[in-house]
Amino acid sequence: EVINSSDIVILSVKPQFYAEVIAEIKDDVREDQIIITIAPGKTLAWLKEQFGKNVKIVRTMPNTPALVGAGMTAACPNEYMTKEEIAYVLTLLESFGRVEIIPERLMDTVVSVSGSSPAYVYMFIEALADSAVKYGIPRADAYKLVAQTVLGSAKMVLETGEHPGMLKDKVCSPGGTTIAGVAALEEYGLRNALIKATDACYAKCKGIQ
């Protein structure tokens, strides 16, 4: 019923249910319909095979900040999509954040650095707030202080166009407090931990782990 009454269909189900759901709807999918998918690991070739026919498909990878209109979505249309159709889908995706069209070979990387990384950011916020609580700031205030700082810092990267390293350098006065904190982060491997997290996520996408 949903398929028959829709021009655009968003397959918003867990990846493990994709084959089952597609099997139920594929006979009703029309050539003029657009299918938008959000499942990591489900390639355009796999999707076409499941539908058993030429279908207009846009493979996407959004993230949870879409819930507050600040999402980051990567999109990859297949060869059956027209420029006009792609543009229309992008307007839909932009309604809850930013969108970038990328080649499909990079989609697993997007899962690693955009789709999954909000969890890492939440961990960073939680840990930094814990440290604030340790030194006497009430927890509710600590979360506000840290979350707004993360939000503002990200906005500076996006809106100034400056390299994150340059923005970091501007905060680090010679012999000051910030560079002391940065040195501690380097000592305890913040960068390496994030890169290793991305490696693990990427490996999972590829079925290595």
Secondary structure, 3 states (H helix, E strand, C coil): CCHHHCCEEEECCCHHHHHHHHHHHHHHCCCCCEEEECCCCCCHHHHHHHHCCCCEEEEEECCHHHHHCCEEEEEEECCCCCHHHHHHHHHHHHHHEEEEECCHHHHHHHHHHHHCHHHHHHHHHHHHHHHHHHCCCCHHHHHHHHHHHHHHHHHHHHHHCCCHHHHHHHHCCCCCHHHHHHHHHHHCCHHHHHHHHHHHHHHHHCCCC
